[in-house]
Amino acid sequence: MIQDVTLHGHITPNIECYAVVAGRNVADRYFYEQHAKESGMTFRVFSSGFEFALTPEGLRYNGPGGSVGEYMFGVDQPVRDLVKKEVLNRLVMFGTYYGRDKRKLVFSNQSKGSENYHTVFMEGNAVANYYVLIPSSFEGEIRHRQEYILRKVGKTLKRTPLVGRQDDVALAHAIHEALEEQDTVLYLFRLVNLIHMRYRNSFLEVYKAHAFPKDEDMRLLEDLAAELGVEHYQQQRIRMDVIYKHEENQKLVETYKDVLIASAKEGLTRTHQARLQRLRTLSLRHNVPSSLLDILDELLLEEDTRVAHIGEEADYVERTRQILESLFLGDQAPHTGITAHDIKELLMAKRRATEEHNNLFEQVLLDTGRACDEAAAESGDLAPLENLGNVVTYLDRFDSTLANVNQLAFMDGATLPEDKVRSLLGNKKVIDELEPGLFEALFLKPLVENKYVPLYGRRKVATLRDGLKDIEEGAASLGDLANAIAELASEERLYRLVHETVKQHIRSFYYSDLRNREAIETLRQEVSMELRQRGLLEEDVPVALFDKVVLDIRKEAFYVQQLLPQIIERKNTALREDFILNSGLDRFYIEELESEYLRAADVSETVLASLREAAL
């Protein structure tokens, strides 16, 4: 007895289709036809009670069922689904809509419709989407059949990982089993956008090779997107989805989401704010787009919660509003221009808003821009808009500078090519003209004070500070600074590589004593040989760097085996901080060691949460 039949073909060169018919004795339960048109192939599957057709322009359907596709995280995901970790997929039942309260689903008798392919992949998943049709001998209104189908298979369709895996046959049988109708035959269609899939696979390949894609890689991806015709919005969705699905990134984002959900229920306390700040900083190291976390903030935090989560926050937001309104919208001397002091205050406010992830600063700026546009349209006076343009120019300099220095500080192997050094130098000159030392106060001092900046990041920031000064004094060139940072980045990459390889050797082989000089030298030779064979190193690992790696690994072992159990038992924040400050190990890495220890002991990370937050 045939239980499923699979059909496969291309509707257009860029749209691929898979069809699965599943149920009891399906061989004579359906019909299909295909014929060629000048614009492409038309494919139609039909039987009693349903029809599904694919044309070069789009699709049409008629019958009970719906569409389902894996959510692309952070984009177009309703809050009711976002807060449920088990919900993976977007499900739309034909002919249904939400009522006035936006909560209750209303079923109609309309099960006929059509969509073009642009809509399919814009509103659903950018790469692949399913359509499910489940006709039967059910007697009655179609809306009752749709409600029954949703009740029976809705949970399966929204939660099954088979949609993301694109396992068509297994998905069809999972739906059939959940339906609990032995004699019903169901029809499952998967549409794949080959252009988007190619772009997704290309970005995935780059991301796997470099968690922080190089500029030349991104230029190649931009060229590929232009060649394929991938819209900018779809590029963003696809890249965000790839980055989120990386295992470590997904853990981080899910933890961030959990804190936001707790904040929405309990109010955004200082403890919550400290945890969010830590996760935001950690996201920089993992190259998680800040826009993804911003979307979560917007979806899961109420506006009044964002406004009031820190008592002093209203001060700088209010001051921002006063400056902008007096300059652009006030009655007194509106055309006198913006002063250096005003710009300085706005930049400091921008810095605070960035640190505290307060979107109200940007909202005040947008509101001011809108008011300026309206005022200019009514009066014909363009002076307020010109003043606003001056402010925006400074804020753009702020954004580009902050992105460059944060990348340098937090991302492993990050460098500063000459063109970026030139840009930073130009921004420094303009900003320091407002007030001497303002550039360092805005961008470098906060990194020096940030406990999560890693050792190599601190060295690169210090090199940047000293190098910019030397260039201004004529003692160095742009190339000198770029090369100095590149050398540090190269050493940083080698350290990470050797550290990882040594730990693997220690796990796989027995080493009697890593305090013994002879044992350490033997291990150095083994690691050097392995890295040369893998094409990752041309010469032996330098002795000084290898000794540092071994010493750091011994410190890690001491912390996990001896100190950490005491810290947890006694809740000793001081002991933990003393070790972090004196060991020279990166705080991020120590927290990763702590997490590994807690997972191995099957203990919740909340055990250490208060200790971590107390240190911030």
C-alpha positions in Angstrom: 0.0 0.0 0.0 1.5 3.3 -1.1 1.5 5.8 1.9 3.1 8.8 0.3 4.1 10.1 -3.1 6.6 12.9 -3.8 6.8 15.2 -6.8 9.6 17.7 -7.5 10.1 20.3 -10.1 10.9 24.0 -11.0 8.1 26.4 -11.7 10.6 29.1 -12.8 14.4 29.0 -12.8 14.3 30.6 -9.3 11.3 28.9 -7.7 11.5 25.2 -6.8 8.5 23.1 -5.7 8.2 19.8 -3.7 4.8 18.2 -3.3 4.0 15.3 -1.0 0.7 13.4 -1.0 0.3 11.3 2.2 -2.3 9.0 3.6 -3.7 5.6 3.0 -3.5 4.2 -0.5 -2.8 7.6 -2.1 -2.0 6.3 -5.6 -5.5 6.9 -7.0 -6.6 9.7 -4.7 -5.2 12.7 -6.6 -4.5 14.1 -10.1 -2.0 16.5 -11.4 -1.3 18.2 -14.7 1.4 20.5 -16.0 1.9 22.5 -19.2 4.4 25.0 -20.4 3.8 28.6 -21.1 6.1 31.2 -22.5 6.7 32.6 -19.0 7.4 29.2 -17.5 5.8 26.0 -16.3 2.3 25.7 -14.7 1.7 22.8 -12.3 -1.7 21.9 -10.8 -2.7 19.3 -8.2 -6.3 18.6 -7.7 -8.9 16.2 -6.3 -12.4 16.2 -4.9 -12.7 19.3 -2.6 -9.4 21.0 -3.3 -7.0 22.5 -5.9 -3.5 23.9 -5.7 -1.8 25.5 -8.7 1.6 27.0 -9.3 2.1 29.4 -12.2 5.2 31.5 -13.2 3.5 34.5 -11.5 2.3 32.9 -8.3 0.1 30.4 -6.7 -3.6 29.8 -6.1 -5.4 27.5 -3.7 -9.0 26.3 -3.0 -9.7 24.1 0.0 -9.2 23.7 3.7 -5.7 24.2 5.0 -3.1 26.9 5.5 0.6 28.0 5.1 3.5 27.4 7.5 7.1 28.6 7.5 9.9 28.8 10.0 10.1 32.1 11.8 13.1 34.3 10.9 13.9 35.4 14.4 13.3 39.1 15.3 11.3 39.8 12.2 7.5 39.9 11.9 7.0 37.6 14.9 4.0 38.3 17.1 4.6 38.7 20.8 2.3 35.9 21.6 4.6 33.5 19.7 7.9 35.3 20.6 7.4 34.6 24.4 6.9 30.9 23.8 10.2 29.1 23.3 8.6 26.0 21.8 6.9 28.0 19.0 9.2 27.8 15.9 6.9 28.4 12.9 4.4 30.9 11.5 1.1 29.4 10.7 -1.7 31.1 8.7 -5.0 29.3 8.2 -6.8 30.1 4.9 -9.7 32.5 5.4 -8.9 33.5 9.0 -8.2 36.8 10.6 -8.0 38.4 14.1 -10.9 40.3 15.4 -11.0 43.8 16.8 -9.2 42.9 20.0 -6.3 41.4 17.9 -6.4 38.3 20.1 -9.3 36.1 19.0 -9.0 34.3 15.7 -12.1 34.5 13.5 -12.8 31.7 11.0 -14.6 32.4 7.7 -16.0 30.3 4.9 -13.4 31.7 2.5 -10.8 29.1 1.6 -9.9 30.3 -1.8 -7.1 32.7 -2.6 -3.9 33.5 -4.5 -0.5 35.0 -3.8 2.4 36.1 -5.9 5.9 34.8 -5.0 7.2 38.1 -3.8 4.5 38.1 -1.1 5.1 34.5 -0.2 8.7 35.0 0.6 8.3 38.5 2.0 5.6 37.8 4.5 6.7 34.2 5.2 10.2 32.7 5.4 12.6 34.2 2.9 13.9 30.8 1.7 11.2 28.1 2.1 7.5 28.0 2.9 4.9 25.2 3.1 1.3 25.0 2.0 -0.9 22.3 3.6 -4.3 21.3 2.2 -6.5 18.7 4.0 -9.7 18.0 2.1 -12.1 15.4 3.5 -15.7 14.2 3.4 -16.5 16.7 6.2 -20.0 18.0 5.9 -20.7 21.5 7.0 -19.3 25.0 6.7 -15.7 25.3 5.7 -15.0 27.5 8.8 -15.8 24.6 11.1 -13.4 22.4 9.1 -10.7 25.0 9.5 -11.3 25.3 13.2 -11.1 21.5 13.6 -7.8 21.3 11.6 -6.3 24.1 13.6 -7.3 22.4 16.9 -5.8 19.1 15.8 -2.6 20.0 14.0 -2.0 23.7 14.9 0.3 22.8 17.8 2.3 20.4 15.7 2.7 22.8 12.8 3.8 25.7 15.0 6.2 23.7 17.1 7.8 21.0 14.9 11.4 21.4 13.9 10.6 19.4 10.7 9.6 22.7 9.0 13.0 24.2 9.5 14.7 21.0 8.5 12.5 20.8 5.3 11.9 17.1 5.9 8.8 16.9 3.7 7.8 13.3 4.1 8.3 13.2 7.9 6.4 16.5 8.2 3.5 15.2 6.1 3.2 12.0 8.3 3.5 14.0 11.5 0.5 16.2 10.4 -1.4 13.1 9.3 -0.9 11.4 12.7 -1.9 14.6 14.6 -5.0 14.9 12.5 -6.3 11.5 13.7 -8.2 10.8 10.5 -7.0 7.5 9.0 -8.9 7.8 5.7 -8.0 11.5 5.0 -5.3 12.2 2.4 -3.3 15.4 2.9 -1.3 17.4 0.4 1.9 19.2 1.4 3.7 21.7 -0.9 7.1 23.3 -0.2 8.2 26.3 -2.2 11.9 27.3 -2.3 13.3 30.6 -3.4 16.6 29.5 -5.0 18.0 33.0 -5.2 17.5 33.6 -1.4 18.8 30.1 -0.7 22.0 30.8 -2.6 22.5 34.1 -0.8 21.8 32.4 2.6 24.2 29.6 1.9 26.9 32.1 0.8 26.5 34.2 4.0 26.4 31.0 6.1 29.7 29.9 4.6 31.3 33.2 5.3 29.9 33.4 8.8 31.2 29.9 9.6 34.7 30.8 8.4 34.7 34.2 10.2 32.2 35.0 12.9 33.1 38.6 12.1 33.1 38.7 8.3 35.9 40.7 6.7 35.1 43.8 4.6 36.1 42.0 1.4 33.7 39.1 2.2 30.9 41.5 2.8 31.7 43.3 -0.5 31.5 40.0 -2.3 28.2 39.3 -0.7 26.9 42.7 -1.7 28.0 42.0 -5.3 26.3 38.6 -5.2 23.1 40.2 -3.9 23.1 42.7 -6.7 23.8 40.0 -9.3 20.9 37.9 -7.9 18.5 40.8 -7.3 18.1 40.1 -3.5 16.3 43.1 -1.9 18.1 44.9 0.9 15.4 44.0 3.4 15.7 40.3 2.5 19.4 40.4 2.9 19.0 41.8 6.4 16.4 39.1 7.3 18.6 36.3 6.0 21.8 37.5 7.7 20.1 38.1 11.0 18.5 34.6 10.8 21.9 32.9 10.1 23.6 34.8 13.0 20.8 34.0 15.4 20.8 30.3 14.6 24.4 29.9 15.6 24.2 27.9 18.9 26.0 30.4 21.2 24.2 33.4 19.7 20.8 31.7 20.1 21.6 31.0 23.8 22.5 34.7 24.3 19.4 36.0 22.5 17.1 33.6 24.4 18.6 34.7 27.7 18.1 38.4 26.7 14.5 37.6 25.8 13.9 35.8 29.2 15.2 38.9 31.1 12.9 41.2 29.0 9.9 38.9 29.7 10.7 39.0 33.4 11.1 42.8 33.2 7.7 43.1 31.5 6.1 41.2 34.4 8.0 42.6 37.4 9.1 46.0 36.1 12.6 46.8 34.8 14.7 46.8 38.0 18.3 47.8 38.2 19.2 44.0 38.5 17.4 43.4 35.2 19.1 46.4 33.6 22.5 45.1 34.7 21.8 41.7 33.2 20.7 43.3 29.9 23.8 45.5 29.8 26.0 42.5 30.3 24.2 40.6 27.5 24.4 43.6 25.2 28.1 43.8 25.7 28.5 40.1 25.2 26.5 40.4 21.9 29.3 42.6 20.6 31.8 39.8 20.9 29.4 37.4 19.1 28.6 39.9 16.4 24.8 39.6 17.2 23.2 42.6 15.4 22.1 45.2 17.9 19.0 45.7 15.8 17.8 42.2 16.7 18.0 43.1 20.4 16.4 46.5 19.7 13.4 44.7 18.2 13.1 42.6 21.3 13.2 45.7 23.4 10.4 47.3 21.4 8.2 44.2 21.4 8.6 43.1 25.0 9.0 46.3 27.0 6.2 48.7 27.6 7.0 52.4 26.8 6.5 53.6 30.4 8.8 50.9 31.6 11.5 52.0 29.2 11.1 55.6 30.3 11.3 54.9 34.0 13.7 52.1 34.3 16.5 54.4 35.6 15.6 57.4 37.7 18.2 59.8 36.2 17.4 58.8 32.6 14.6 61.4 32.3 17.2 64.2 33.0 19.3 63.7 29.8 16.3 62.9 27.6 14.6 66.0 28.9 17.7 68.1 28.4 17.9 66.8 24.8 14.4 67.8 24.1 15.0 71.3 25.6 18.1 71.9 23.4 16.4 70.7 20.2 13.2 72.6 20.8 14.9 75.9 21.7 17.2 75.7 18.7 14.6 74.6 16.1 11.2 75.3 17.4 11.3 78.1 20.0 10.3 81.7 19.5 13.5 83.1 20.9 16.4 83.5 18.4 15.6 80.3 16.4 18.3 81.1 13.8 21.3 81.7 15.9 22.7 78.3 15.1 23.9 75.5 17.4 26.7 76.2 19.9 29.6 73.9 20.6 28.3 73.4 24.2 24.9 72.3 22.9 26.5 69.8 20.5 28.7 68.5 23.4 25.6 68.0 25.6 23.8 66.2 22.8 26.7 63.9 22.2 27.0 63.1 25.9 23.3 62.4 26.0 23.6 60.1 23.0 26.4 58.3 24.8 24.1 57.8 27.9 21.2 56.7 25.7 23.5 54.2 23.9 24.8 52.7 27.1 21.3 52.3 28.6 19.6 51.3 25.3 17.1 54.0 25.7 15.4 54.6 22.4 13.7 57.8 23.6 16.8 59.9 22.5 16.2 58.8 18.9 12.5 59.3 19.3 13.0 62.9 20.4 15.3 63.5 17.4 12.7 62.0 15.0 9.9 64.1 16.6 12.0 67.3 16.2 12.8 66.4 12.6 9.1 66.0 11.8 8.2 69.3 13.5 11.0 71.0 11.5 9.7 69.6 8.3 6.2 70.9 9.1 7.4 74.3 10.1 9.5 74.6 7.0 6.5 73.6 4.8 4.3 76.3 6.4 6.8 79.2 6.6 9.3 78.4 3.9 12.1 79.0 6.4 14.8 76.4 6.0 17.0 77.5 8.8 15.7 75.1 11.4 16.2 72.2 9.0 19.8 73.3 8.3 20.5 73.5 12.1 19.0 70.0 12.5 21.2 68.8 9.6 24.3 70.1 11.5 23.2 68.1 14.6 22.6 64.9 12.6 26.1 65.2 11.0 27.7 65.1 14.5 25.5 62.2 15.5 26.5 60.3 12.4 30.1 60.9 13.3 29.3 59.6 16.8 27.7 56.4 15.4 30.5 55.5 13.0 33.2 56.2 15.6 31.5 54.2 18.3 31.0 51.2 15.9 34.7 51.2 14.9 36.1 51.5 18.5 33.7 48.9 19.9 34.6 46.5 17.1 38.2 47.0 17.9 37.7 46.5 21.6 35.4 43.5 21.7 35.9 41.5 18.5 38.7 39.0 18.3 41.1 39.7 15.5 39.5 43.1 14.7 41.8 45.6 12.9 41.7 49.2 11.7 42.7 49.6 8.0 44.2 53.0 7.0 40.9 54.3 5.7 39.2 53.7 9.1 42.2 55.3 10.9 41.8 58.3 8.7 38.1 58.5 9.4 38.6 58.2 13.2 41.3 60.9 13.1 39.0 63.2 11.2 36.2 62.6 13.7 38.5 63.1 16.6 39.6 66.5 15.2 36.0 67.7 14.7 34.8 66.4 18.1 37.8 67.7 20.1 37.2 71.2 18.5 34.0 71.2 20.6 36.0 70.6 23.8 39.6 69.3 24.1 39.5 65.6 25.3 35.9 65.1 24.4 36.7 62.3 21.9 38.5 60.3 24.5 35.7 60.9 27.1 33.1 59.8 24.7 34.7 56.7 23.1 37.9 55.6 24.8 37.4 56.2 28.5 34.1 54.1 28.7 36.0 51.2 27.2 38.8 51.5 29.7 36.2 51.5 32.5 34.2 48.6 31.0 35.1 45.4 32.9 34.1 43.2 30.0 36.7 44.5 27.5 39.2 41.7 27.0 42.9 42.0 27.5 43.8 42.2 23.8 40.9 44.7 23.3 42.4 46.9 26.0 45.8 46.8 24.3 44.3 47.7 21.0 42.3 50.6 22.5 45.5 51.9 24.2 47.4 51.6 20.9 44.7 53.5 19.2 44.7 56.3 21.8 48.5 56.6 21.7 48.7 56.2 17.9 46.2 59.0 17.2 48.1 61.3 19.5 51.4 60.5 17.7 49.8 61.1 14.3 48.5 64.5 15.4 52.0 65.4 16.7 53.7 64.2 13.5 55.5 61.3 15.2 53.7 58.5 13.3 51.7 57.9 10.1 48.3 56.4 9.5 50.0 53.2 8.2 52.1 53.0 11.4 49.0 52.9 13.6 47.1 50.5 11.2 50.2 48.1 11.3 50.6 48.3 15.0 46.9 47.3 15.5 47.2 44.6 12.9 50.2 43.0 14.7 48.2 42.9 18.0 45.2 41.4 16.1 47.5 38.7 14.6 48.9 37.9 18.1 45.4 37.8 19.4 44.2 35.3 16.8 47.3 33.1 17.4 46.7 33.2 21.1 43.1 32.0 20.7 44.1 29.3 18.2 46.9 28.0 20.4 44.7 28.1 23.6 42.0 26.1 21.9 44.5 23.5 20.5 46.3 23.1 23.8 43.0 22.5 25.7 42.1 19.9 23.1 45.4 18.1 23.6 45.0 18.2 27.4 41.6 16.6 27.0 42.9 13.9 24.6 46.3 13.0 26.1 47.8 12.7 29.5 50.3 15.2 30.6 51.9 14.5 33.9 52.9 18.1 34.9 52.4 21.3 33.0 54.7 23.0 35.5 57.6 20.9 34.1 59.6 22.8 31.5 60.4 19.7 29.5 56.7 18.7 29.4 55.7 22.2 28.3 58.3 22.2 25.5 57.1 18.8 24.3 53.5 20.0 24.2 54.6 23.2 22.3 56.3 21.1 19.6 53.2 18.8 19.3 50.9 21.8 19.0 53.2 23.6 16.5 53.3 20.4 14.4 49.5 20.1 14.4 49.0 23.7 13.4 51.5 23.5 10.6 49.9 20.3 9.3 46.5 22.1 9.3 48.0 25.0 7.3 47.4 27.4 10.2 51.0 28.2 11.1 54.3 28.4 9.2 56.7 28.4 12.2 56.7 27.0 15.7 54.5 28.8 18.3 56.6 31.5 20.0 57.8 30.3 23.4 56.6 33.4 25.3 53.1 33.2 23.8 52.9 29.4 24.5 54.0 29.9 28.1 51.2 32.5 28.6 48.7 30.0 27.2 49.8 27.3 29.6 49.9 29.6 32.5 46.3 30.8 31.7 45.1 27.3 31.4 46.5 26.5 34.8 44.8 29.6 36.3 41.5 28.4 34.7 41.9 24.9 36.3 42.6 26.4 39.7 39.6 28.7 39.5 37.1 25.9 38.4 38.5 23.2 40.7 39.2 25.1 43.8 37.9 28.7 43.9 34.5 28.4 42.1 33.0 25.8 44.4 33.9 28.0 47.4 32.5 31.1 45.7 29.2 29.4 45.0 28.9 27.9 48.4 29.7 31.1 50.3 28.3 33.5 47.7 31.6 35.3 47.9 31.6 38.2 45.4 34.9 39.6 46.7 36.8 36.4 46.1 35.5 36.1 42.6 36.3 39.7 41.8 39.8 39.4 43.3 40.6 36.4 41.1 39.3 38.1 37.9 41.3 41.3 38.6 44.5 39.6 39.4 44.5 36.6 37.1 44.6 38.6 33.8 41.9 36.4 32.3 39.0 37.9 30.4 35.8 38.3 32.4 33.8 36.9 29.4 35.9 33.8 29.3 35.6 33.2 33.1 31.9 33.5 32.8 32.0 30.8 30.0 34.0 28.6 32.4 31.4 29.2 35.1 28.6 28.3 32.8 30.3 25.0 31.7 30.8 24.1 35.4 27.2 24.8 36.2 26.0 22.8 33.2 28.2 19.8 34.2 26.8 20.0 37.7 23.2 20.4 36.4 22.8 23.7 38.3 21.0 26.8 37.1 23.0 29.8 36.1 20.8 31.9 38.4 23.1 30.7 41.2 25.8 33.0 39.9 23.6 35.7 38.5 23.6 37.9 41.6 27.4 37.6 42.0 27.9 38.7 38.4 25.5 41.6 38.7 27.0 42.8 41.9 30.3 43.3 40.1 28.9 45.6 37.4 
